[in-house]
Amino acid sequence: MPVTDSWITPSRETPADLDTGVANPARIYDYWLGGKDNFAADREAAEQVIAVFPAIIPGVHANRAFLGRAVRYLAGEAGIRQFLDIGTGIPTKDNVHEVAQAVVPQSRIAYVDNDPIVLAHARALLTSTPEGVTSYIEADLRDVDKILRDAAPTLDFKQPIAITLLMILMLIDNPYDVVARLLDAAPSGS
């Protein structure tokens, strides 16, 4: 059953190796979206950005709406049945699997993130339809080999795959190399 607006509240316990005193992009983004899964350091960093760029708030909401439109199009009109969502972020509404599996219940989704809080929430909240598959990979965007290797049990790299990299490429040096390597692994029609 897809996650709805009546969320089950996840545990607020933090993993032992998590430093909540250091801001994290996924939790900053969660704050901008009005979420509750962020800490003081995240809120402080988020507010600093808002102070110099107030348009960030409507921008992140527009980005979330774009994600929904893009996945709906890809699953529906483009016929894509597999999604590799890198830089998943903390689950909110209209996640990739919810949108794709609402169009095609058999859709297969591999979520990738390197934040332990994101992964804990994803495992607890991002459940697949019975016909589809949803998996979670702990990896850094720059570790393309690990992403591809760990996504292989979920995704068939002989069939088209939609790769989403929303609000993440600006966080790394040389994103062109990462994107090129991902595209090289994706079959024709992706």
WOBEL-V945002 format. One record per residue. N is the residue number from 0. SS is DSSP state (H for helix, E for strand, L for the rest). OMEGA is omega in whole degrees, 0 to 359 (NA if undefined). Layout:
BEGIN
n:ss:omega
N:SS:OMEGA
N:SS:OMEGA
END
This chain:
BEGIN
n:ss:omega
0:L:180
1:L:176
2:L:178
3:L:179
4:L:177
5:L:185
6:L:167
7:L:182
8:L:180
9:L:177
10:L:177
11:L:177
12:L:180
13:L:177
14:L:185
15:L:184
16:L:183
17:L:177
18:L:182
19:L:177
20:L:179
21:L:180
22:L:181
23:L:183
24:H:181
25:H:181
26:H:174
27:H:179
28:H:176
29:H:179
30:H:179
31:H:179
32:L:181
33:L:181
34:L:183
35:L:185
36:L:181
37:L:184
38:L:184
39:H:180
40:H:179
41:H:181
42:H:179
43:H:178
44:H:180
45:H:179
46:H:177
47:H:177
48:H:180
49:H:182
50:H:181
51:H:182
52:L:183
53:L:181
54:L:179
55:H:182
56:H:176
57:H:179
58:H:180
59:H:176
60:H:176
61:H:178
62:H:179
63:H:178
64:H:177
65:H:179
66:H:179
67:H:180
68:H:182
69:H:181
70:H:177
71:H:178
72:H:183
73:H:180
74:H:184
75:L:187
76:L:183
77:L:176
78:L:178
79:L:182
80:L:183
81:E:183
82:E:174
83:E:185
84:E:183
85:E:186
86:L:187
87:L:185
88:L:180
89:L:182
90:L:175
91:L:178
92:L:180
93:L:174
94:L:185
95:H:184
96:H:180
97:H:182
98:H:182
99:H:183
100:H:172
101:H:178
102:H:181
103:L:184
104:L:181
105:L:182
106:L:181
107:E:184
108:E:171
109:E:177
110:E:180
111:E:173
112:E:179
113:L:180
114:L:181
115:H:178
116:H:177
117:H:183
118:H:178
119:H:178
120:H:181
121:H:181
122:H:182
123:H:191
124:H:186
125:L:183
126:L:183
127:L:167
128:L:178
129:L:183
130:L:184
131:L:179
132:E:173
133:E:178
134:E:185
135:E:182
136:E:175
137:E:181
138:L:174
139:L:179
140:L:183
141:L:180
142:L:185
143:H:181
144:H:179
145:H:180
146:H:182
147:H:180
148:H:183
149:H:178
150:H:185
151:L:177
152:L:181
153:L:186
154:L:176
155:L:184
156:L:171
157:L:180
158:L:181
159:L:181
160:L:172
161:E:178
162:E:178
163:E:180
164:L:186
165:L:175
166:L:180
167:L:187
168:H:181
169:H:182
170:H:183
171:L:172
172:L:176
173:L:178
174:H:181
175:H:179
176:H:180
177:H:181
178:H:179
179:H:180
180:H:177
181:H:180
182:H:177
183:H:180
184:H:183
185:L:181
186:L:177
187:L:181
188:L:180
189:L:NA
END
